Amino acid sequence: MAFNQTIRLLSCFRISIFEKKLKLMVDIDKIQNSIKEEMERFEPFFRSSMQTKVPLLNIIMNYILRRKGKQMRPMFVFLSAKMLKEPVT
């Protein structure tokens, strides 16, 4: 395979991966929007439960809280409750 053909193929592959990631992001946004109200009520509760009297630990916890990965478990709980039509309080 010629160099130019390889570059063209790789470019198409990268675009295809980007399109799939973009579609996934849109799908995730739709899912998150369905529990937006619950997550907005949960966030302050979660943040307050992570506060300590140790300043260094608070700095570390703030760093962790800014990363949204810690919200996956609560998202699954809220989504499961909605799926089962249970009220979330």
N, C-alpha and C positions, 0 to 999 in steps of 0.2 A: 504494500500500500504506500503510495506517495505521501510525502510529508504534508502537502497541502490538503490532501484528502483526509489524513489523520486529524489535522487541526480542525477542519470543517466538521468531521464526525464528533470530535470532542466538544466543539461549540454547540452542536445540536443536542448532545447528551446533557451538557450543563444547562441549557435552556429548558430541556424537558424536566430535569430535576428541580430547577427553580419554579417552574409552573406547578409541579406537584406540591412543593413546599408552600407556595402561595395559596393553592386550593386548600391545603390542610389548615393553613392559618385562618382562612375565611371560615372553614368548617368549625374550627375551635372558637372563633369569635361568635358564631351563631350559638354554640353550646354555652359559652360564658354569658352571653346576653340573656339566656333563659333563666339564669340564676343570679343575675346582677344585683338585684335587690337584697337577696340573702347574703351575698358576699360583702356588700357594703355594710350590712349590719354586723357581720361577723368580724370584719377587719379591726375595728376599734377594740372589740373584746379581746381578740387575739393579741393585739399590740400591748394592751394593758396587762395581760397575763404574762407577758415576757419581760416586764420591767423588774429590775432588781435594785438593791441598794449599792451594788458594786459598779462604779462608773465604767471600768474597762469592759465588764461583761455587758453592760448596756450598749456600748459602742459595737461590740461584736454582734449582739442580737439585732441591732438596727441594720447592720450590714446583711445579716441573714434574712431579715424580714423584707428588705428591699428586693431581694431575689424572689420572684413570684413562684418558684418551684415548691415552696412550702405551702402553697395554697391548693395543691393538687388533691390532697386528702380531703380537706373540707369541701372542695368542689364535688368530689365523688359522693360524699355524704349528702349534699344538697340535691345533686342530680338523682341519686337513688331515692331520696324522699319524694321528689317530684314524680318520679316514675311510678312509685307506689301510692302516689296521691296522699302522702302524709303531710300534715302541716309542720312547718319548720319554725320553731320558736327560739 
